Every structure is written in structure tokens, then in C-alpha cells.
Amino acid sequence: MKVVLQNLTKIFPSRDKKSGKEVVAVNDFTFEIPDGKLIGLLGPSGCGKSTTLYMISGLQKPTSGKIFFGDDDVTELSTENRGIGLVFQNYALYPHMTVKQNILFPLQNLKGADKLSKEEMLERAYNAAKLVQIDELMDRKPSELSGGQQQRVAIARALVKMPRVLLLDEPLSNLDARLRLQTREEIRRIQKETGITTVFVTHDQEEAMSISDMIVVMKLGVVQQTGKPQEVYDDPTNLFVAKFLGTPPINVFNGSVKGGKVYIGQDAVLEVTNVADQDVLIGIRPEGFELCDDGALCCTLNNVEVMGRDVSVVSTNEASVNPVIRSIIDADNKVDLASGVVRYNIKPHKLFLFNKETEERVYFEVK
């Protein structure tokens, strides 16, 4: 089911009676979610991603704009008539019901032509439970399940209705690190097996990038960039997107372009064309540093953290905006801790220039 969001805007009235200033939670959001794809809505708290999800579900009504499921305008349609499955962060399971009863509950409320027989409901419930691999837990209560198992029950309950669109609101936030990894892999498997168009809301960029077909990066209700996860990572449109994606985060420096050369402090780290002389912000991904005895960029060496196949070199530079610089290099490289300094050459495709005032991307070509 294709989902189209057309100039979607949500404005909340002010809680501050003195200022009377309204809060624009989502501002002119236009996007098309292709049929059968998993889309990640990504951004910090307060960026409008959950509000967007709730407008798609019908729990909140947009101030302006339209929502289409396929060719159907569902903007004014009630939640129960949209054909959506919704999974919340806190599972929202009924504690007094068994797993089977929780999964069956949405089917028992169907009326008219949609009403099912007991046999049909049980078949659907067991099929949904089998899909999320909890079919052996059907007689247990939620209190007898782990957090990951409870989340699977919530997903099964959403899937049992055979929804046109599946909506997931930060479904992994309450799980520990190992369970989060396992459950996000399960969500991706389930989505691929069912082919249901899915919207996944998260503030965790690693989650979004690992399972999404496309991501939408938001800030203060405004869409900053959309695209395939790797493409957005490799080609950020502004400094916010560049900083939000990536672990460890991108290293940012105060710098300048003079005479076709990019400078960090006094070090000319790259030769470029098509860029006027100006002060800039320079972003370099952690994997963009190449250890070299006579490298262009000189930094003060703080520490070396061994991570197995890779090594994280922690250093500082007067031009760095970040407190420290983290560069990821191959563990085969040997760093001389006694020297007190480390020198790098910079991979051109891992370096980005940004306007110092607007923080928008400044594009260049390498000489």
C-alpha cells in the first residue's frame, strides 16, 4: 500500500498563555512511501516524527494537508477504518489476558462483513504468533514474558488484522542492547515476509540505517533530507544531517578555503576547485583519516583504543569543534604513542564543507 503525505502540517496551541506562540510540530511534510517498503522516520526528541506517525494512524488530525493510502484520501477517516496496525514503545498489552487473548482482541471487535468465526480468528492468531516466533507462548501472561517477547506479542497483535500499513513508534526503546539488535532483525524479516508498507519511528540512527529501505531525517518539524540510508550518510545535505548520522559522530573543524586549498588551522588538507575563498565548517568522518608519517593534518595524540579489527585514535586539534577527534583506522597500523602527535591524510570523499552561517553543504570538486 503506497502512502502519500501531501503538505502535512500539525500546529499545537501554545501552553504559555503569556507568549501565545503556537508550536509547529510538523511543517509542510510532503513525502511518498512506496508500496511494501520500510521507511525510517529519524530525528531527535521533539522533531515531529511521532506526530507524523500519529497523523498517519489517525490518532491526530493534521492542521492542514492530506494523507492518501493508495488512491484513497484517508485524512478525515477514523483510526479503526484506516486499516493500520500500530505498535507503541511501551507494548500496551493487557496484563490480565494471555498472549493468545491479547492477539485475538483486535479480531473480536470486528463487525459486519469483517466479522470472523472463532476458527478463523484462532487461525489468524496462531499464524501471526508463528510469524513472530511466539506460538509456544500463547498461554502465558505478559508478566511471564521477557521484554523482547512482549514486543513480539505487540507486533503480532498489530499484524493479526492484516493491516494495509504497519506503524512502529520507537518499538525497541525499552529493550537492552542485545535484544534491540535481535528484535530489529526480526522486524526487518517480518516486514519482508509480509510485504506490508511500514513506518518505523526512532531517534537511534543505527536502528534506522540498519533496517530501513529509506530514511527521513527531521529537525524541528521540518524534513532535512530523505533517501537510502547509505546515500544520506555519504552525501549529507547539511551539517545537522552529517552530525546526526554516524557512530562515532563526524568530526567537525573550523576551517577555510583559500586559493583552492582547504585549511584546518595552518594545515592544507585538500586541494579543491569551484569553491570561493571563505571560512567554512569542515566535517570529516572517523573512517576518513589515513595514518601517514608526513600527513597533511597534524593532531595532538591523546589515546589509542583497541576495538579488535579497528583502532580508534583519540586526538585533539585547536581547530576542532568537538572536544576530541576520533579517527577509525585498521588495527594493522601502528601508532607511536611516545611521539605525542599523529598525522593524517584525508580521504576526499569523507570530507564535507559547510557554510559557516547557514550550515548548508558547500559542494566542491577535487583537483
C-alpha positions as CSV (number, residue, x, y, z in Angstrom):
1,M,0.0,0.0,0.0
2,K,1.5,3.3,-1.1
3,V,1.2,6.1,1.4
4,V,1.4,9.7,0.3
5,L,1.8,12.7,2.7
6,Q,0.9,15.9,1.0
7,N,1.9,19.2,2.6
8,L,1.2,17.8,6.0
9,T,1.3,20.3,8.9
10,K,0.4,20.0,12.6
11,I,0.2,23.0,14.8
12,F,-0.4,22.7,18.6
13,P,-1.8,25.7,20.6
14,S,0.6,27.4,23.0
15,R,0.7,26.2,26.6
16,D,2.2,29.5,27.6
17,K,-0.6,32.0,27.9
18,K,1.7,34.9,28.0
19,S,3.5,34.4,24.7
20,G,0.6,32.7,23.0
21,K,3.0,31.3,20.5
22,E,1.8,28.2,18.7
23,V,4.0,25.1,18.3
24,V,4.6,23.8,14.8
25,A,5.3,20.1,15.3
26,V,5.3,19.2,11.6
27,N,5.8,21.8,8.9
28,D,4.7,21.2,5.3
29,F,5.8,17.5,5.2
30,T,5.5,16.1,1.6
31,F,6.7,12.5,1.0
32,E,5.7,9.3,-0.8
33,I,6.2,6.0,0.9
34,P,6.4,3.3,-1.8
35,D,4.3,0.2,-1.6
36,G,5.9,-2.6,0.5
37,K,8.9,-0.6,1.8
38,L,10.1,0.1,5.3
39,I,10.7,3.8,6.0
40,G,12.5,5.1,9.0
41,L,11.4,8.5,10.5
42,L,14.6,9.7,12.2
43,G,15.4,12.7,14.4
44,P,16.0,13.9,17.9
45,S,13.2,14.3,20.5
46,G,10.8,17.0,19.5
47,C,11.5,16.8,15.8
48,G,7.9,15.8,14.9
49,K,8.5,12.1,13.9
50,S,5.9,10.6,16.3
51,T,3.4,13.3,15.5
52,T,3.8,12.4,11.8
53,L,3.2,8.8,12.7
54,Y,0.1,9.6,14.7
55,M,-1.3,11.7,11.8
56,I,-0.8,8.7,9.5
57,S,-2.6,6.5,12.0
58,G,-5.5,8.9,12.5
59,L,-4.8,9.4,16.3
60,Q,-4.1,13.1,15.5
61,K,-5.7,15.2,12.9
62,P,-3.5,17.4,10.7
63,T,-3.9,21.2,10.8
64,S,-3.6,21.2,7.0
65,G,-2.5,18.8,4.3
66,K,-3.7,15.4,3.0
67,I,-2.9,11.7,3.7
68,F,-3.5,9.1,1.0
69,F,-3.4,5.3,1.3
70,G,-3.1,4.3,-2.4
71,D,-5.7,6.5,-4.1
72,D,-7.9,6.8,-1.1
73,D,-7.9,10.1,0.8
74,V,-7.9,9.0,4.5
75,T,-7.3,12.4,6.1
76,E,-10.7,12.5,7.7
77,L,-11.1,8.8,8.2
78,S,-11.1,7.4,11.8
79,T,-8.3,5.2,13.0
80,E,-10.3,2.0,13.1
81,N,-11.3,2.4,9.4
82,R,-7.8,3.1,8.0
83,G,-6.6,-0.5,8.1
84,I,-3.4,0.3,10.1
85,G,-1.5,-1.8,12.7
86,L,0.1,0.3,15.4
87,V,2.9,-0.8,17.8
88,F,3.7,1.5,20.7
89,Q,7.0,1.9,22.6
90,N,5.5,0.6,25.9
91,Y,3.9,-2.5,24.3
92,A,0.4,-1.6,25.7
93,L,-0.5,-5.3,26.4
94,Y,-3.5,-6.2,28.6
95,P,-1.8,-7.7,31.7
96,H,-4.8,-9.8,32.7
97,M,-5.0,-11.5,29.3
98,T,-2.9,-14.3,27.9
99,V,-0.7,-13.9,24.8
100,K,-3.4,-15.6,22.8
101,Q,-6.2,-13.3,24.2
102,N,-4.1,-10.2,23.5
103,I,-3.5,-11.2,19.9
104,L,-7.2,-12.2,19.4
105,F,-8.5,-8.9,20.9
106,P,-8.5,-6.8,17.7
107,L,-10.3,-9.5,15.8
108,Q,-13.0,-9.9,18.4
109,N,-14.0,-6.2,17.8
110,L,-14.6,-6.7,14.0
111,K,-18.2,-6.2,13.0
112,G,-20.4,-6.7,9.9
113,A,-18.8,-8.1,6.8
114,D,-15.4,-8.1,8.5
115,K,-16.6,-10.4,11.4
116,L,-14.8,-13.7,11.6
117,S,-15.7,-17.1,13.1
118,K,-13.9,-18.4,16.1
119,E,-12.0,-20.8,14.0
120,E,-10.9,-18.1,11.6
121,M,-9.8,-15.8,14.4
122,L,-7.7,-18.6,16.0
123,E,-6.1,-19.5,12.7
124,R,-5.1,-15.9,12.2
125,A,-3.8,-15.5,15.8
126,Y,-1.6,-18.6,15.5
127,N,-0.3,-17.5,12.1
128,A,0.7,-14.1,13.5
129,A,2.3,-15.7,16.5
130,K,4.2,-18.1,14.4
131,L,5.5,-15.3,12.2
132,V,7.0,-13.5,15.3
133,Q,8.1,-16.9,16.8
134,I,6.0,-16.8,20.0
135,D,3.5,-19.6,19.1
136,E,4.8,-21.7,22.0
137,L,3.9,-18.9,24.5
138,M,0.2,-18.4,23.7
139,D,-1.0,-19.4,27.2
140,R,1.4,-17.1,29.2
141,K,0.5,-13.7,30.7
142,P,2.6,-10.7,29.7
143,S,4.2,-10.6,33.2
144,E,5.7,-14.1,32.4
145,L,7.5,-12.8,29.3
146,S,10.8,-11.0,28.6
147,G,10.7,-7.5,27.1
148,G,11.6,-8.8,23.7
149,Q,8.8,-11.4,23.9
150,Q,6.3,-8.8,24.9
151,Q,7.3,-6.6,22.0
152,R,6.7,-9.6,19.7
153,V,3.2,-10.0,21.1
154,A,2.5,-6.4,20.4
155,I,3.7,-6.8,16.8
156,A,1.6,-10.0,16.4
157,R,-1.4,-8.1,17.6
158,A,-0.8,-5.4,15.1
159,L,-0.3,-7.9,12.2
160,V,-3.3,-10.1,13.0
161,K,-5.6,-7.6,11.4
162,M,-3.7,-7.9,8.2
163,P,-3.2,-4.1,8.1
164,R,-2.6,-2.1,5.0
165,V,0.1,-0.1,6.8
166,L,2.2,-1.1,9.9
167,L,3.3,1.8,12.2
168,L,6.0,1.3,14.8
169,D,6.6,4.1,17.4
170,E,10.1,3.6,18.9
171,P,9.4,-0.2,19.4
172,L,12.9,-1.0,20.6
173,S,13.5,1.8,23.2
174,N,12.7,-0.4,26.2
175,L,14.9,-3.3,25.3
176,D,18.6,-3.9,26.2
177,A,21.3,-3.7,23.6
178,R,21.4,-7.4,22.7
179,L,17.6,-7.6,22.5
180,R,17.4,-4.4,20.4
181,L,19.7,-5.9,17.8
182,Q,17.8,-9.2,17.7
183,T,14.4,-7.6,17.6
184,R,15.2,-5.1,14.8
185,E,16.5,-8.0,12.7
186,E,13.1,-9.7,13.4
187,I,11.2,-6.6,12.4
188,R,13.0,-6.5,9.1
189,R,12.4,-10.2,8.5
190,I,8.7,-9.9,9.3
191,Q,8.3,-6.8,7.1
192,K,10.0,-8.6,4.1
193,E,7.9,-11.7,4.6
194,T,4.6,-9.9,4.8
195,G,5.4,-7.1,2.3
196,I,3.4,-4.6,4.5
197,T,4.3,-0.9,4.0
198,T,5.9,0.0,7.3
199,V,6.8,3.3,9.0
200,F,9.4,3.0,11.8
201,V,10.0,5.9,14.2
202,T,13.2,6.1,16.1
203,H,15.8,8.6,17.4
204,D,18.5,5.9,17.0
205,Q,20.3,6.4,13.7
206,E,21.9,3.0,13.8
207,E,18.5,1.3,14.0
208,A,17.1,3.4,11.2
209,M,20.0,2.9,8.9
210,S,20.3,-0.9,9.5
211,I,16.7,-1.9,8.6
212,S,15.2,0.9,6.5
213,D,14.8,1.0,2.7
214,M,14.7,4.8,3.0
215,I,15.1,7.2,5.9
216,V,13.6,10.7,6.5
217,V,15.7,12.9,8.7
218,M,13.7,15.5,10.6
219,K,14.5,18.6,12.7
220,L,12.0,20.9,14.5
221,G,9.1,19.6,12.3
222,V,11.0,20.1,9.0
223,V,12.3,17.4,6.7
224,Q,16.0,17.8,6.3
225,Q,16.8,15.0,3.9
226,T,15.3,11.8,2.5
227,G,17.0,8.9,0.7
228,K,18.5,5.5,1.1
229,P,20.4,5.2,4.4
230,Q,23.9,4.9,2.8
231,E,23.3,7.6,0.3
232,V,22.2,10.1,3.0
233,Y,25.3,9.1,5.1
234,D,27.7,9.6,2.2
235,D,26.0,12.8,0.9
236,P,24.5,14.8,3.7
237,T,22.7,18.0,2.6
238,N,23.7,20.0,5.7
239,L,25.7,19.8,8.9
240,F,22.7,18.7,11.0
241,V,22.3,15.5,8.9
242,A,26.0,14.9,8.8
243,K,26.3,15.1,12.6
244,F,23.1,13.1,13.3
245,L,24.2,10.1,11.2
246,G,27.3,8.1,12.1
247,T,28.9,6.3,15.1
248,P,31.3,7.7,16.2
249,P,29.9,11.0,15.1
250,I,31.5,13.1,12.4
251,N,34.5,15.3,13.4
252,V,33.9,19.0,12.8
253,F,36.5,21.6,12.4
254,N,36.6,25.4,11.9
255,G,38.4,25.9,8.6
256,S,38.7,28.0,5.5
257,V,39.1,27.7,1.7
258,K,41.9,29.9,0.3
259,G,43.3,29.7,-3.2
260,G,41.8,26.4,-4.0
261,K,43.0,24.7,-0.8
262,V,41.1,23.6,2.3
263,Y,42.8,24.6,5.5
264,I,42.3,23.3,9.1
265,G,44.4,25.7,11.1
266,Q,47.6,26.1,9.2
267,D,47.4,22.7,7.6
268,A,46.3,22.5,3.9
269,V,44.5,19.2,3.9
270,L,42.9,19.1,0.4
271,E,43.0,20.9,-3.0
272,V,39.6,21.7,-4.4
273,T,38.0,23.6,-7.3
274,N,34.8,25.5,-7.8
275,V,34.8,27.0,-4.2
276,A,35.3,30.7,-3.5
277,D,37.6,31.7,-0.7
278,Q,35.6,31.7,2.6
279,D,35.5,30.5,6.2
280,V,33.8,27.1,6.4
281,L,33.0,24.3,8.8
282,I,34.7,21.1,7.8
283,G,33.3,17.6,8.6
284,I,35.4,14.5,8.4
285,R,34.0,11.0,9.0
286,P,36.0,8.9,11.5
287,E,36.9,6.5,8.7
288,G,38.2,9.4,6.6
289,F,41.6,9.6,8.2
290,E,44.7,7.8,6.8
291,L,47.6,7.4,9.1
292,C,50.7,8.8,7.4
293,D,54.1,10.0,8.9
294,D,54.1,13.1,6.7
295,G,50.3,13.5,6.5
296,A,48.8,16.9,5.9
297,L,46.8,17.2,9.2
298,C,48.7,17.2,12.4
299,C,46.9,16.5,15.7
300,T,48.0,16.0,19.3
301,L,47.7,12.4,20.3
302,N,45.7,11.5,23.4
303,N,45.0,7.8,23.4
304,V,44.6,4.7,21.3
305,E,41.5,2.5,21.9
306,V,41.8,-1.1,20.5
307,M,38.5,-2.4,19.2
308,G,39.6,-5.7,17.6
309,R,39.8,-5.3,13.9
310,D,39.9,-1.5,14.1
311,V,41.6,1.1,16.3
312,S,40.1,4.3,17.5
313,V,42.7,7.1,17.7
314,V,41.7,9.9,20.1
315,S,43.4,13.2,19.4
316,T,42.9,17.0,19.6
317,N,43.4,19.9,17.4
318,E,42.9,23.6,18.1
319,A,40.5,24.0,15.1
320,S,38.3,21.1,16.3
321,V,34.7,22.0,17.3
322,N,34.4,18.6,19.1
323,P,36.3,18.2,22.4
324,V,38.3,15.3,20.8
325,I,38.8,13.9,17.3
326,R,38.0,10.2,16.8
327,S,39.6,8.5,13.8
328,I,39.0,4.9,12.9
329,I,42.0,3.1,11.4
330,D,42.9,-0.5,10.6
331,A,44.4,-2.4,13.6
332,D,47.4,-3.3,11.4
333,N,48.5,0.3,11.6
334,K,50.9,1.0,14.4
335,V,50.5,4.3,16.3
336,D,53.6,5.6,18.1
337,L,52.2,6.8,21.5
338,A,55.6,8.1,22.6
339,S,55.6,10.7,19.7
340,G,52.7,12.7,21.2
341,V,51.4,13.6,17.7
342,V,49.7,11.9,14.9
343,R,49.5,12.9,11.3
344,Y,46.8,12.1,8.7
345,N,46.0,12.4,5.1
346,I,42.3,12.9,4.5
347,K,40.1,10.8,2.1
348,P,38.4,13.4,-0.1
349,H,35.0,11.6,-0.3
350,K,34.9,11.5,3.5
351,L,35.4,15.3,3.9
352,F,32.4,17.7,3.6
353,L,32.4,21.5,3.6
354,F,29.5,23.5,5.1
355,N,28.6,27.2,5.1
356,K,29.6,28.7,8.4
357,E,26.4,30.8,8.7
358,T,23.7,28.5,7.3
359,E,25.4,25.2,7.8
360,E,24.3,24.1,4.4
361,R,26.6,22.0,2.3
362,V,29.2,23.6,0.1
363,Y,30.0,21.3,-2.8
364,F,33.4,21.0,-4.4
365,E,35.5,19.1,-6.8
366,V,38.9,17.6,-6.0
367,K,41.9,18.8,-8.1
